[in-house]
Amino acid sequence: MREKEKERKEEISKMDVVTQMQRQLIQYTSSLFQEGFLDDQFNQLQQLQDESNPEFVVEIVTLFFEDAERLLNELSKSLQVEQESIDFRKVDAQVHQLKGSSSSIGAQRVQRVCIAFRNFCEQQNVEGCLKSLQEIKQEYSLVKTKLETLFKMEKQLFAARGSISR
Amino acid sequence: MGMSAAAQFHVLAVDDSLIDRMLIERLLKTSSFHVTTVDSAIKALQYLGMVEDKLKSYETPEIHQDAEVNVNLIITDYCMPEMTGHDLLRKIKESNSLKDIPVVIMSSENVPSRINRCLEDGAEEFFLKPVQQSDVNKLKPHLLKSRSKEEEETQPSNNNKRRTRIKCTI
Protein backbone atom coordinates (compact mmCIF):
# COMPACT_ATOMS: atom_id res chain seq x y z
CA MET A 1 0.00 0.00 0.00
CA ARG A 2 2.77 2.38 0.96
CA GLU A 3 4.72 1.44 -2.17
CA LYS A 4 1.77 2.33 -4.40
CA GLU A 5 1.30 5.62 -2.61
CA LYS A 6 4.97 6.41 -3.01
CA GLU A 7 4.82 5.61 -6.72
CA ARG A 8 1.74 7.78 -7.15
CA LYS A 9 3.45 10.71 -5.43
CA GLU A 10 6.49 10.31 -7.66
CA GLU A 11 4.30 10.34 -10.74
CA ILE A 12 2.57 13.53 -9.59
CA SER A 13 5.85 15.30 -8.94
CA LYS A 14 7.14 14.19 -12.36
CA MET A 15 4.04 15.66 -13.93
CA ASP A 16 4.60 18.90 -12.03
CA VAL A 17 8.11 19.06 -13.39
CA VAL A 18 6.85 18.47 -16.93
CA THR A 19 4.21 21.18 -16.55
CA GLN A 20 6.83 23.57 -15.28
CA MET A 21 9.15 22.73 -18.15
CA GLN A 22 6.36 23.25 -20.64
CA ARG A 23 5.64 26.65 -19.16
CA GLN A 24 9.30 27.62 -19.30
CA LEU A 25 9.56 26.50 -22.90
CA ILE A 26 6.53 28.55 -23.90
CA GLN A 27 7.89 31.59 -22.08
CA TYR A 28 11.31 31.23 -23.64
CA THR A 29 9.93 30.80 -27.13
CA SER A 30 7.68 33.83 -26.61
CA SER A 31 10.61 35.95 -25.55
CA LEU A 32 12.51 35.09 -28.72
CA PHE A 33 9.63 36.40 -30.79
CA GLN A 34 9.14 39.46 -28.61
CA GLU A 35 12.80 40.37 -28.80
CA GLY A 36 12.72 40.03 -32.58
CA PHE A 37 15.17 37.15 -32.83
CA LEU A 38 12.53 35.07 -34.58
CA ASP A 39 9.60 36.01 -36.77
CA ASP A 40 6.51 34.23 -38.06
CA GLN A 41 8.54 32.17 -40.51
CA PHE A 42 9.80 30.14 -37.55
CA ASN A 43 6.16 29.34 -36.71
CA GLN A 44 5.70 28.19 -40.28
CA LEU A 45 8.62 25.79 -39.86
CA GLN A 46 7.13 24.36 -36.68
CA GLN A 47 3.85 23.78 -38.47
CA LEU A 48 5.67 21.75 -41.11
CA GLN A 49 6.96 19.37 -38.47
CA ASP A 50 4.91 16.27 -37.73
CA GLU A 51 5.25 12.58 -36.84
CA SER A 52 6.55 11.79 -40.32
CA ASN A 53 9.21 14.53 -39.98
CA PRO A 54 9.72 14.96 -36.23
CA GLU A 55 13.15 16.61 -36.56
CA PHE A 56 12.40 19.00 -39.38
CA VAL A 57 12.99 22.23 -37.47
CA VAL A 58 16.25 21.08 -35.91
CA GLU A 59 17.47 19.79 -39.27
CA ILE A 60 16.73 22.91 -41.26
CA VAL A 61 18.09 25.22 -38.54
CA THR A 62 21.26 23.13 -38.38
CA LEU A 63 21.67 23.59 -42.12
CA PHE A 64 21.24 27.30 -41.58
CA PHE A 65 24.02 27.32 -38.95
CA GLU A 66 26.40 25.54 -41.33
CA ASP A 67 25.48 27.79 -44.23
CA ALA A 68 25.75 30.99 -42.17
CA GLU A 69 29.15 30.06 -40.77
CA ARG A 70 30.47 29.32 -44.22
CA LEU A 71 29.17 32.62 -45.56
CA LEU A 72 30.51 34.63 -42.61
CA ASN A 73 33.94 33.12 -43.24
CA GLU A 74 33.76 34.00 -46.90
CA LEU A 75 32.59 37.52 -46.11
CA SER A 76 35.49 38.02 -43.72
CA LYS A 77 37.89 36.94 -46.44
CA SER A 78 36.25 39.13 -49.07
CA LEU A 79 36.57 42.19 -46.82
CA GLN A 80 40.07 41.51 -45.51
CA VAL A 81 41.70 42.53 -48.77
CA GLU A 82 43.01 46.00 -49.60
CA GLN A 83 40.07 48.40 -49.56
CA GLU A 84 40.55 49.35 -53.21
CA SER A 85 40.35 45.73 -54.27
CA ILE A 86 37.12 44.83 -52.46
CA ASP A 87 34.81 43.08 -54.87
CA PHE A 88 31.48 44.56 -53.77
CA ARG A 89 29.50 42.44 -56.18
CA LYS A 90 30.92 39.29 -54.64
CA VAL A 91 30.29 40.58 -51.12
CA ASP A 92 26.74 41.50 -52.08
CA ALA A 93 26.12 38.06 -53.55
CA GLN A 94 27.29 36.44 -50.33
CA VAL A 95 25.13 38.71 -48.18
CA HIS A 96 22.20 38.00 -50.48
CA GLN A 97 22.59 34.30 -49.77
CA LEU A 98 22.74 34.87 -46.03
CA LYS A 99 19.72 37.13 -46.19
CA GLY A 100 17.83 34.41 -48.03
CA SER A 101 18.61 31.61 -45.65
CA SER A 102 18.03 33.68 -42.52
CA SER A 103 14.68 34.76 -43.93
CA SER A 104 13.75 31.16 -44.70
CA ILE A 105 14.15 30.08 -41.10
CA GLY A 106 12.79 33.24 -39.51
CA ALA A 107 16.03 34.67 -38.09
CA GLN A 108 14.68 38.21 -38.29
CA ARG A 109 17.51 40.21 -36.74
CA VAL A 110 20.14 38.54 -38.91
CA GLN A 111 18.01 39.18 -41.97
CA ARG A 112 17.63 42.88 -41.08
CA VAL A 113 21.36 43.43 -40.77
CA CYS A 114 21.79 41.72 -44.14
CA ILE A 115 19.46 44.26 -45.72
CA ALA A 116 21.51 47.15 -44.28
CA PHE A 117 24.70 45.42 -45.39
CA ARG A 118 23.48 45.18 -48.98
CA ASN A 119 22.77 48.90 -49.00
CA PHE A 120 26.38 49.57 -47.98
CA CYS A 121 27.56 47.27 -50.76
CA GLU A 122 25.54 49.21 -53.27
CA GLN A 123 27.09 52.45 -52.02
CA GLN A 124 30.52 50.78 -51.99
CA ASN A 125 30.82 52.00 -48.43
CA VAL A 126 33.71 50.03 -46.90
CA GLU A 127 33.24 51.22 -43.35
CA GLY A 128 29.54 50.44 -43.49
CA CYS A 129 30.30 46.95 -44.79
CA LEU A 130 32.84 46.24 -42.08
CA LYS A 131 30.45 47.48 -39.42
CA SER A 132 27.63 45.35 -40.85
CA LEU A 133 29.82 42.28 -40.88
CA GLN A 134 30.55 42.75 -37.18
CA GLU A 135 26.87 43.23 -36.46
CA ILE A 136 25.87 40.13 -38.40
CA LYS A 137 28.44 38.06 -36.55
CA GLN A 138 26.99 39.28 -33.24
CA GLU A 139 23.37 38.70 -34.23
CA TYR A 140 24.17 35.31 -35.66
CA SER A 141 25.97 34.27 -32.50
CA LEU A 142 23.02 35.40 -30.38
CA VAL A 143 20.34 33.64 -32.41
CA LYS A 144 22.44 30.49 -32.59
CA THR A 145 22.79 30.37 -28.80
CA LYS A 146 19.10 31.05 -28.32
CA LEU A 147 17.98 28.37 -30.76
CA GLU A 148 20.38 25.82 -29.31
CA THR A 149 18.92 26.58 -25.89
CA LEU A 150 15.42 26.19 -27.26
CA PHE A 151 16.21 22.82 -28.81
CA LYS A 152 17.84 21.64 -25.61
CA MET A 153 14.76 22.58 -23.59
CA GLU A 154 12.55 20.74 -26.07
CA LYS A 155 14.71 17.66 -25.84
CA GLN A 156 14.66 17.72 -22.04
CA LEU A 157 10.89 18.15 -21.99
CA PHE A 158 10.48 15.25 -24.40
CA ALA A 159 12.65 13.04 -22.21
CA ALA A 160 10.79 14.05 -19.05
CA ARG A 161 7.44 13.29 -20.69
CA GLY A 162 8.73 9.94 -21.81
CA SER A 163 9.81 8.97 -18.30
CA ILE A 164 6.25 9.22 -16.99
CA SER A 165 4.74 5.76 -16.96
CA ARG A 166 1.15 5.39 -18.14
CA MET B 1 -7.78 12.25 -49.44
CA GLY B 2 -7.47 8.75 -50.89
CA MET B 3 -5.19 9.79 -53.73
CA SER B 4 -3.67 6.93 -55.69
CA ALA B 5 -0.02 7.09 -56.74
CA ALA B 6 -1.03 7.55 -60.37
CA ALA B 7 -3.13 10.61 -59.57
CA GLN B 8 -0.41 12.23 -57.46
CA PHE B 9 1.13 15.33 -59.00
CA HIS B 10 4.86 15.44 -59.57
CA VAL B 11 6.58 18.75 -58.94
CA LEU B 12 10.13 19.59 -59.98
CA ALA B 13 11.63 22.18 -57.60
CA VAL B 14 14.70 24.15 -58.67
CA ASP B 15 16.76 26.20 -56.19
CA ASP B 16 20.47 26.67 -55.60
CA SER B 17 19.95 27.14 -51.84
CA LEU B 18 20.00 23.89 -49.86
CA ILE B 19 17.85 25.39 -47.12
CA ASP B 20 15.25 26.61 -49.57
CA ARG B 21 15.19 23.24 -51.32
CA MET B 22 14.55 21.57 -47.99
CA LEU B 23 11.80 24.03 -47.21
CA ILE B 24 10.01 23.82 -50.55
CA GLU B 25 10.23 20.05 -50.55
CA ARG B 26 8.61 19.87 -47.12
CA LEU B 27 5.90 22.35 -48.13
CA LEU B 28 5.10 20.41 -51.29
CA LYS B 29 5.12 17.01 -49.60
CA THR B 30 2.75 18.32 -46.92
CA SER B 31 0.35 18.99 -49.79
CA SER B 32 0.78 15.40 -50.98
CA PHE B 33 2.87 16.23 -54.02
CA HIS B 34 5.57 13.89 -55.23
CA VAL B 35 8.73 16.04 -55.31
CA THR B 36 12.05 16.05 -57.14
CA THR B 37 14.56 18.78 -56.29
CA VAL B 38 17.56 19.95 -58.31
CA ASP B 39 20.06 22.68 -57.52
CA SER B 40 20.35 24.38 -60.89
CA ALA B 41 18.42 25.29 -64.03
CA ILE B 42 20.79 23.20 -66.16
CA LYS B 43 20.09 20.13 -64.03
CA ALA B 44 16.38 20.87 -64.34
CA LEU B 45 16.67 20.88 -68.13
CA GLN B 46 18.65 17.65 -68.02
CA TYR B 47 16.01 16.07 -65.83
CA LEU B 48 13.29 17.18 -68.21
CA GLY B 49 15.09 15.45 -71.06
CA MET B 50 16.68 18.49 -72.63
CA VAL B 51 20.34 17.58 -72.62
CA GLU B 52 23.06 20.04 -73.49
CA ASP B 53 24.96 19.03 -76.59
CA LYS B 54 28.38 20.67 -76.52
CA LEU B 55 26.74 23.87 -75.26
CA LYS B 56 25.17 24.38 -78.66
CA SER B 57 21.69 22.99 -78.61
CA TYR B 58 19.46 22.31 -75.64
CA GLU B 59 16.91 20.00 -77.11
CA THR B 60 17.40 16.41 -78.09
CA PRO B 61 15.00 14.68 -80.50
CA GLU B 62 11.71 13.56 -78.96
CA ILE B 63 12.69 9.89 -79.08
CA HIS B 64 15.50 10.48 -76.57
CA GLN B 65 13.16 11.95 -73.99
CA ASP B 66 12.74 9.72 -70.97
CA ALA B 67 9.09 8.71 -71.13
CA GLU B 68 9.17 7.86 -67.43
CA VAL B 69 9.85 11.44 -66.40
CA ASN B 70 6.46 13.00 -65.96
CA VAL B 71 6.54 16.44 -64.37
CA ASN B 72 3.26 18.24 -63.74
CA LEU B 73 4.65 21.53 -62.45
CA ILE B 74 7.98 23.28 -62.20
CA ILE B 75 8.69 25.67 -59.35
CA THR B 76 11.95 27.57 -59.61
CA ASP B 77 13.96 30.22 -57.81
CA TYR B 78 14.66 33.33 -59.84
CA CYS B 79 18.22 34.21 -58.73
CA MET B 80 20.53 31.37 -59.57
CA PRO B 81 24.10 31.43 -60.86
CA GLU B 82 24.72 30.55 -64.55
CA MET B 83 21.08 30.28 -65.57
CA THR B 84 18.28 32.18 -63.88
CA GLY B 85 14.76 30.94 -63.24
CA HIS B 86 13.58 33.33 -65.91
CA ASP B 87 15.94 31.78 -68.48
CA LEU B 88 14.64 28.38 -67.47
CA LEU B 89 11.06 29.58 -67.91
CA ARG B 90 11.85 30.79 -71.43
CA LYS B 91 13.58 27.53 -72.39
CA ILE B 92 10.59 25.53 -71.17
CA LYS B 93 8.07 27.69 -73.02
CA GLU B 94 10.16 27.42 -76.21
CA SER B 95 10.07 23.64 -76.07
CA ASN B 96 7.24 21.87 -77.82
CA SER B 97 7.31 18.98 -75.42
CA LEU B 98 7.50 21.06 -72.24
CA LYS B 99 5.65 24.30 -72.92
CA ASP B 100 2.39 23.15 -71.38
CA ILE B 101 3.94 22.40 -68.01
CA PRO B 102 2.94 25.18 -65.59
CA VAL B 103 5.94 27.10 -64.22
CA VAL B 104 6.01 29.05 -60.96
CA ILE B 105 8.79 31.47 -60.04
CA MET B 106 10.00 32.23 -56.49
CA SER B 107 12.10 35.19 -55.48
CA SER B 108 13.27 36.87 -52.29
CA GLU B 109 13.12 40.23 -54.04
CA ASN B 110 9.95 42.17 -54.68
CA VAL B 111 10.77 43.77 -58.02
CA PRO B 112 7.57 44.58 -59.93
CA SER B 113 9.25 44.71 -63.35
CA ARG B 114 10.77 41.30 -62.71
CA ILE B 115 7.43 39.87 -61.60
CA ASN B 116 5.61 41.28 -64.62
CA ARG B 117 8.22 40.02 -67.04
CA CYS B 118 7.95 36.49 -65.64
CA LEU B 119 4.18 36.49 -65.76
CA GLU B 120 4.20 37.89 -69.31
CA ASP B 121 6.66 35.21 -70.38
CA GLY B 122 4.33 32.48 -69.18
CA ALA B 123 4.83 31.92 -65.47
CA GLU B 124 1.59 30.95 -63.76
CA GLU B 125 2.47 32.44 -60.40
CA PHE B 126 5.23 34.43 -58.76
CA PHE B 127 5.84 33.70 -55.08
CA LEU B 128 7.80 35.95 -52.76
CA LYS B 129 10.14 34.10 -50.45
CA PRO B 130 9.92 32.70 -47.89
CA VAL B 131 7.30 30.56 -49.60
CA GLN B 132 4.47 29.52 -47.31
CA GLN B 133 1.71 26.95 -47.18
CA SER B 134 -0.79 29.51 -48.43
CA ASP B 135 1.31 29.93 -51.61
CA VAL B 136 1.58 26.18 -52.18
CA ASN B 137 -2.20 25.91 -51.79
CA LYS B 138 -2.50 28.02 -54.96
CA LEU B 139 -0.80 25.35 -57.05
CA LYS B 140 -3.49 22.70 -57.22
CA PRO B 141 -5.87 24.70 -59.46
CA HIS B 142 -3.11 25.12 -62.07
CA LEU B 143 -2.36 21.41 -61.91
CA LEU B 144 -6.00 20.40 -62.16
CA LYS B 145 -6.48 22.72 -65.13
CA SER B 146 -3.45 21.16 -66.87
CA ARG B 147 -4.62 17.65 -66.14
CA SER B 148 -8.15 18.21 -67.39
CA LYS B 149 -6.74 19.93 -70.49
CA GLU B 150 -4.52 16.91 -71.06
CA GLU B 151 -7.49 14.58 -70.67
CA GLU B 152 -9.51 16.65 -73.11
CA GLU B 153 -6.76 16.50 -75.70
CA THR B 154 -6.43 12.72 -75.51
CA GLN B 155 -10.19 12.06 -75.47
CA PRO B 156 -11.71 13.62 -78.56
CA SER B 157 -15.22 12.70 -77.37
CA ASN B 158 -16.27 15.22 -74.77
CA ASN B 159 -16.89 12.99 -71.77
CA ASN B 160 -18.19 15.29 -69.04
CA LYS B 161 -18.69 12.53 -66.50
CA ARG B 162 -15.01 11.64 -66.52
CA ARG B 163 -13.91 15.22 -66.03
CA THR B 164 -16.21 15.70 -63.06
CA ARG B 165 -14.92 12.52 -61.44
CA ILE B 166 -11.32 13.72 -61.65
CA LYS B 167 -12.18 16.98 -59.94
CA CYS B 168 -13.94 15.16 -57.08
CA THR B 169 -11.21 12.71 -56.18
CA ILE B 170 -8.47 15.29 -55.76
Chai-1 contact restraints between the chains, C-beta under 6 A:
chainA,res_idxA,chainB,res_idxB,connection_type,confidence,min_distance_angstrom,max_distance_angstrom,comment,restraint_id
A,Q41,B,P130,contact,1.0,0.0,6.0,A-B,restraint_1
A,Q44,B,Q132,contact,1.0,0.0,6.0,A-B,restraint_2
A,L48,B,R26,contact,1.0,0.0,6.0,A-B,restraint_3
A,I60,B,M22,contact,1.0,0.0,6.0,A-B,restraint_4
A,L63,B,L18,contact,1.0,0.0,6.0,A-B,restraint_5
A,L63,B,I19,contact,1.0,0.0,6.0,A-B,restraint_6
A,F64,B,I19,contact,1.0,0.0,6.0,A-B,restraint_7
A,G100,B,S17,contact,1.0,0.0,6.0,A-B,restraint_8
A,G100,B,S108,contact,1.0,0.0,6.0,A-B,restraint_9
A,S101,B,I19,contact,1.0,0.0,6.0,A-B,restraint_10
A,S103,B,P130,contact,1.0,0.0,6.0,A-B,restraint_11
A,S104,B,I19,contact,1.0,0.0,6.0,A-B,restraint_12
A,S104,B,D20,contact,1.0,0.0,6.0,A-B,restraint_13
A,S104,B,L23,contact,1.0,0.0,6.0,A-B,restraint_14
A,S104,B,P130,contact,1.0,0.0,6.0,A-B,restraint_15
